[in-house]
Amino acid sequence: MEFCNIVCEKRTVQQAPLSVDIIHPACGLCCYSDLCRPPGQEWQADRTPTSEIHYQQTASVSSSEKCVSSRSVREFHIMCNHMRFRKSEVAKVMPEDTFYFSILRHPVTMMESIFIYYKSIPAFHNTHSLEDFLDNSWRDYNSSLTNNHYAHNILAFDFGFDNNVAADAKDLEERTSMAIAAIEQDFHLILISEYFDESMILLKHALCWSLEDVVSFKLNSRSEQTRQALSPNTAEKIKNWNALDWRIYLHFNTTFWNKVDSLVGQEQMKRELSQLKELQAKLANTCLKDGGAVDPSQIKDARLKPFQYGAAVIQGYNLNPHIDRQIKTNCQRLITPELQYTDHLYTQQFPELATKYRQATRIVAPQHQRSDMGIIWAKDAHHRQIIRHKVSNVKKQKAFKSALFRHTEANNETSMP
């Protein structure tokens, strides 16, 4: 549920974009350089947040096509990790013409998910249900306690704003206006989680990608058995408790559809949605055993099991065993869980540091503890409930996905009666 960020350098249209993980559903940020800038035109001048906003946490980064062997790199093409957004820190490692985008989740469904996933945080310790918490929220909520920020206006917090504002605060509207203005100043595009496919198509148009580049699998998603249906009354209580988040979401839900109308058009959006769903079905038929997500107890390969935390049951995937090695490798990249994928990226970027880290953790870790960094990091990063969607490298991955679709079509032809 934490703010999940990707910062990507914009590059020329002739150059292929890098592989990117779209992180979802709480908040995501992505910035790209020169991917969709017409010749002779420039992006808007560098934009800085208002001075009244205070930030606390810096960004983590993942690199470009070439592996990075040290921390001496001064500039990155992609930033892809959890963070609390702070523009001044991001700008230290990203180019001036970086393209920023983010994705928002509906505060009601996010609050329901937070309560299930973060039931162990102090704010929820003495509550039997989400309804109970909402009825006694100020009594149970102490903003100074560790991780309690998840329970109140988490969208505002993740964008770097003060989240401790009540629905009846006299300055609520002023704070809302300031937050919206700052987000619009810093971000080129704000997407909406509830319309993820539409968001990917809008992103595709903004960055001059193809539909094949935004075909993906949903990761870190809960099984239906751990989702709770909320009454309209509870939903209204959530909107009131997270009043700042609700106002931010409403504003950018409106601007999202305005962008769809101006950049894509409703008819074109319908056509591309249909095409995208067809591509997703083909990719699932090629990559996945049984064609969909399964509960963790049913995942055969331990390396593909997502980290489980709280009362949530996080689903994953089984690979289709009847695919060749190259296709299997690329399919596996699309369904690898967050922590394992982070481990892989870190090892590629900083091999020497990764080796030292593993050696150090082996010394202090109990014999029964998993030694891979992804699981070790889980203790500190358990709050990272995301759905990561793979956006492929246009140059390298187009050929792969085209091969996957051809492979699927060939299978379909041979299996027809």
C-alpha positions in Angstrom: 0.0 0.0 0.0 3.0 2.3 0.2 3.8 4.8 -2.5 5.5 2.9 -5.2 7.7 4.8 -7.5 9.3 4.5 -10.9 11.4 7.3 -12.3 12.5 6.9 -15.9 14.6 9.1 -18.1 13.0 10.3 -21.3 15.0 9.4 -24.4 14.7 9.9 -28.1 12.0 8.1 -30.0 14.6 6.3 -32.0 16.1 4.7 -28.8 14.3 1.8 -27.2 12.9 2.4 -23.7 14.1 0.4 -20.9 12.3 -2.4 -19.1 10.0 -0.9 -16.5 7.9 -2.3 -13.7 4.7 -0.4 -13.2 4.0 -0.5 -9.5 0.5 -0.5 -8.3 -2.0 0.0 -6.6 -1.4 2.5 -3.9 0.7 5.1 -5.7 3.3 4.9 -8.4 5.6 7.3 -9.9 7.4 6.9 -13.2 9.6 9.3 -15.1 11.0 8.8 -18.6 13.4 10.8 -20.7 12.9 11.6 -24.4 10.6 8.6 -25.2 7.9 10.6 -26.9 9.4 14.1 -27.5 8.9 15.1 -31.1 12.0 16.4 -32.9 12.7 20.0 -32.1 10.3 20.1 -29.2 11.1 20.2 -25.5 9.2 19.0 -22.4 8.1 21.7 -20.0 10.8 23.3 -17.9 12.0 21.7 -14.7 9.3 22.0 -12.1 9.9 22.1 -8.3 7.4 21.5 -5.5 6.1 24.3 -3.3 8.3 25.3 -0.4 5.6 24.8 2.1 5.6 21.0 1.6 8.0 18.9 3.8 9.4 15.6 2.8 11.1 12.9 4.8 12.2 9.9 2.8 14.6 9.7 -0.2 14.3 7.5 -3.3 15.8 4.2 -4.2 16.9 3.7 -7.8 17.3 0.9 -10.3 19.5 1.4 -13.3 19.4 1.2 -17.1 20.3 -1.5 -19.6 23.9 -1.9 -18.4 24.7 -3.3 -15.0 26.1 -0.9 -12.4 29.0 -2.1 -10.3 29.3 0.8 -7.8 27.5 3.7 -6.3 29.6 6.1 -8.4 26.8 6.6 -11.0 25.5 10.1 -10.9 22.4 9.7 -13.1 19.9 7.0 -13.8 17.4 6.3 -16.5 14.8 4.6 -14.3 13.9 4.9 -10.6 11.9 1.9 -9.5 11.3 1.3 -5.9 9.2 2.3 -2.9 9.6 5.8 -1.6 8.0 8.7 -0.1 8.2 11.3 -2.9 10.7 14.1 -2.6 11.4 15.9 -5.8 14.6 17.5 -4.7 16.1 14.1 -3.9 14.8 12.4 -7.1 16.3 15.3 -9.2 19.7 14.5 -7.8 19.9 11.3 -9.7 17.5 11.8 -12.6 18.0 14.0 -15.7 16.4 17.4 -15.9 14.0 16.4 -18.7 12.6 13.5 -16.8 8.9 12.5 -17.3 7.0 11.8 -14.1 3.8 9.9 -13.7 2.0 8.3 -10.8 -1.0 6.0 -10.2 -3.7 6.4 -7.5 -6.0 3.9 -5.9 -9.5 4.6 -4.6 -9.2 5.4 -0.9 -12.1 3.2 0.1 -10.8 -0.1 -1.4 -7.2 0.9 -0.3 -8.3 1.3 3.3 -10.0 -2.1 3.3 -6.8 -3.6 1.9 -4.6 -1.7 4.4 -6.6 -3.0 7.3 -6.2 -6.6 6.2 -2.6 -6.3 5.3 -1.4 -4.1 8.1 -3.5 -5.4 11.0 -0.4 -5.5 13.2 0.3 -1.7 13.1 -0.4 0.1 16.4 -3.4 1.9 15.0 -5.3 -1.4 14.5 -4.1 -3.4 17.5 -7.2 -3.0 19.6 -9.8 -3.0 16.9 -11.9 -6.0 15.9 -13.0 -4.7 12.6 -12.5 -1.8 10.2 -15.9 -0.5 11.2 -14.7 -0.5 14.8 -11.6 1.5 13.9 -13.6 4.1 12.0 -16.0 4.6 14.8 -13.2 5.1 17.3 -10.4 6.3 14.9 -9.1 9.3 16.9 -9.0 7.3 20.1 -6.9 4.5 18.5 -4.8 6.6 16.2 -1.5 8.0 17.3 0.4 9.6 14.4 3.7 9.4 16.3 3.8 5.6 16.4 5.8 3.6 13.8 3.8 2.7 10.7 0.6 4.4 11.8 0.7 6.6 8.8 -0.7 3.7 6.8 -4.0 4.2 8.6 -4.6 7.8 7.7 -4.5 9.7 4.3 -1.8 7.4 3.0 -2.0 8.9 -0.5 -1.2 12.3 0.8 1.6 10.9 3.0 3.2 9.1 0.1 3.2 12.2 -2.1 5.2 13.9 0.7 2.4 15.9 2.4 1.3 16.1 6.1 -1.4 13.4 6.3 -2.6 14.3 9.8 -5.6 16.4 8.9 -9.2 15.8 10.0 -12.3 16.1 7.9 -13.5 19.1 10.0 -10.2 20.9 9.9 -10.6 24.6 8.9 -7.7 24.4 6.5 -8.7 21.1 4.8 -9.7 22.8 1.5 -6.6 24.9 1.5 -4.4 21.9 2.1 -6.2 20.0 -0.6 -5.6 22.8 -3.1 -1.9 23.0 -2.2 -1.5 19.2 -2.5 -3.2 19.1 -5.9 -1.3 22.1 -7.2 2.0 20.6 -6.1 1.2 17.2 -7.7 0.2 18.8 -11.0 3.4 20.8 -10.9 5.7 17.8 -10.4 3.9 15.1 -12.4 3.2 14.9 -16.1 0.5 12.2 -15.8 -1.6 10.8 -13.0 -3.2 7.4 -13.7 -6.0 5.5 -11.8 -5.7 2.0 -10.4 -9.3 1.1 -10.9 -8.9 1.6 -14.6 -5.5 0.0 -14.9 -5.8 -1.2 -18.5 -7.1 2.3 -19.6 -4.2 3.8 -17.6 -1.7 1.6 -19.5 -3.2 2.6 -22.8 -3.1 6.3 -21.8 0.6 5.8 -20.8 1.3 4.0 -24.1 0.1 7.1 -26.0 2.0 9.5 -23.7 5.2 7.6 -24.2 4.7 6.4 -27.8 4.8 2.7 -26.9 2.9 -0.1 -28.5 0.2 -2.3 -27.0 2.7 -5.2 -26.7 4.7 -3.0 -24.4 2.0 -2.8 -21.8 0.7 -6.4 -21.7 1.2 -7.6 -18.2 0.2 -9.9 -15.3 -1.3 -8.7 -12.1 1.1 -9.3 -9.2 0.7 -9.2 -5.4 -3.0 -9.4 -5.6 -5.1 -10.9 -2.7 -7.4 -13.9 -3.1 -11.1 -13.2 -2.9 -11.3 -15.0 0.4 -9.4 -12.2 2.2 -11.4 -9.4 0.7 -14.2 -7.8 2.7 -17.3 -6.3 1.3 -18.0 -2.8 2.6 -21.3 -1.3 3.2 -22.1 2.1 1.8 -22.1 3.5 5.3 -18.6 2.2 5.9 -17.4 3.6 2.6 -18.6 7.0 3.6 -16.8 6.8 7.0 -13.6 5.9 5.1 -14.0 9.0 2.8 -14.6 11.1 5.9 -11.6 9.7 7.8 -9.3 10.0 4.8 -10.8 13.3 3.6 -7.6 14.7 2.1 -7.0 11.5 0.1 -10.6 11.4 -1.1 -10.4 15.0 -2.5 -7.1 14.3 -4.2 -8.5 11.1 -5.8 -11.6 12.8 -7.0 -9.6 15.6 -8.7 -7.3 13.3 -10.5 -10.0 10.8 -11.5 -11.5 13.7 -13.4 -8.2 14.8 -15.0 -7.6 11.2 -16.0 -10.7 11.0 -18.1 -10.0 14.4 -19.5 -6.6 13.1 -20.6 -8.3 10.0 -22.2 -10.5 12.3 -24.2 -7.8 14.6 -25.3 -5.0 12.1 -25.9 -6.8 9.0 -27.0 -10.5 9.4 -27.5 -13.3 7.2 -26.3 -13.7 5.2 -29.4 -10.0 4.6 -29.8 -9.8 3.6 -26.1 -12.5 1.0 -26.6 -10.7 -0.5 -29.6 -7.4 -0.6 -27.8 -8.9 -2.1 -24.7 -10.3 -5.0 -26.7 -6.9 -5.5 -28.4 -5.1 -5.3 -25.1 -7.3 -8.0 -23.5 -6.7 -10.3 -26.5 -2.9 -9.9 -26.1 -3.2 -10.5 -22.3 -5.1 -13.7 -22.9 -2.6 -14.9 -25.5 0.3 -14.2 -23.1 -1.4 -15.9 -20.2 -2.1 -18.9 -22.4 1.6 -19.1 -23.3 3.2 -18.3 -20.0 0.9 -19.7 -17.3 -0.1 -23.1 -16.2 -3.9 -23.1 -15.9 -4.0 -19.6 -17.3 -4.3 -17.6 -14.1 -3.3 -16.7 -10.5 -3.4 -19.3 -7.7 -3.1 -19.3 -3.9 0.5 -19.5 -2.5 -0.1 -23.1 -1.4 -0.5 -24.1 -5.0 2.6 -22.5 -6.4 5.1 -25.2 -7.2 8.3 -23.1 -7.6 9.2 -21.5 -4.2 11.1 -18.7 -6.1 7.8 -17.5 -7.5 5.9 -17.4 -4.2 5.0 -13.9 -3.1 5.8 -12.8 0.5 2.8 -13.3 2.8 2.0 -10.8 5.5 -1.0 -10.0 7.7 -4.3 -11.7 7.1 -4.0 -11.3 3.3 -3.5 -14.3 1.0 -1.3 -13.0 -1.8 -1.6 -15.0 -5.0 1.0 -15.9 -7.6 1.5 -18.0 -10.7 2.8 -21.3 -12.0 4.8 -21.3 -15.2 3.7 -23.3 -18.1 6.1 -26.3 -18.2 5.7 -26.8 -21.9 7.6 -23.8 -23.2 11.2 -23.5 -24.4 14.0 -22.1 -22.3 14.1 -18.6 -23.8 10.3 -18.1 -23.5 10.3 -19.5 -20.0 13.0 -17.1 -18.9 11.0 -14.1 -20.2 7.7 -15.4 -18.8 9.3 -15.9 -15.4 10.4 -12.3 -15.4 6.8 -11.2 -15.8 5.6 -13.2 -12.8 8.5 -13.0 -10.4 7.3 -11.4 -7.1 8.5 -8.0 -5.9 11.1 -9.0 -3.4 12.7 -11.6 -5.5 12.8 -9.2 -8.5 14.3 -6.5 -6.3 17.0 -9.0 -5.3 17.7 -9.8 -8.9 18.0 -6.1 -9.9 20.2 -5.2 -6.9 22.5 -8.0 -7.7 22.9 -6.9 -11.3 23.4 -3.3 -10.3 25.7 -3.7 -7.3 27.2 -7.2 -7.5 30.0 -6.5 -5.0 27.7 -4.9 -2.5 25.2 -7.7 -2.9 27.9 -10.3 -2.2 29.0 -8.4 0.9 25.4 -8.1 2.1 24.8 -11.8 1.7 28.0 -12.7 3.5 27.1 -10.3 6.4 23.5 -11.7 6.7 24.7 -15.3 6.7 26.8 -14.5 9.8 24.0 -13.0 11.8 21.0 -15.0 10.4 19.8 -18.2 12.1 20.5 -21.4 10.2 16.8 -21.8 9.2 16.5 -18.3 7.8 16.4 -17.8 4.0 19.6 -16.2 2.9 18.4 -14.4 -0.2 18.1 -10.7 0.1 14.6 -10.5 -1.1 13.3 -12.5 1.9 15.7 -10.8 4.4 14.5 -7.4 3.2 11.0 -8.6 3.8 11.2 -7.8 7.5 11.8 -4.2 6.7 9.7 -4.0 3.6 6.7 -6.2 4.5 4.4 -3.2 4.0 5.1 -3.2 0.2 1.8 -4.6 -1.1 1.9 -3.9 -4.8 0.7 -5.1 -8.1 3.7 -4.8 -10.4 3.1 -4.9 -14.1 5.9 -5.5 -16.5 6.4 -3.0 -19.3 8.9 -4.4 -21.7 11.9 -3.0 -23.4 10.6 -2.0 -26.8 13.7 -3.0 -28.7 14.4 -6.3 -26.9 11.0 -7.3 -25.7 8.9 -6.7 -28.8 10.6 -9.6 -30.5 10.0 -11.7 -27.4 6.3 -10.9 -27.1 5.8 -11.3 -30.8 7.3 -14.7 -30.5 5.1 -15.5 -27.6 2.0 -14.6 -29.5 3.1 -16.6 -32.6 3.8 -19.5 -30.3 0.3 -19.2 -28.8 -1.3 -19.0 -32.1 0.6 -22.1 -33.3 -0.5 -24.0 -30.2 -4.1 -22.9 -30.8 -4.0 -24.1 -34.3 -2.6 -27.5 -33.4 -5.1 -28.0 -30.6 -8.2 -27.1 -32.6 -10.5 -30.1 -33.3 
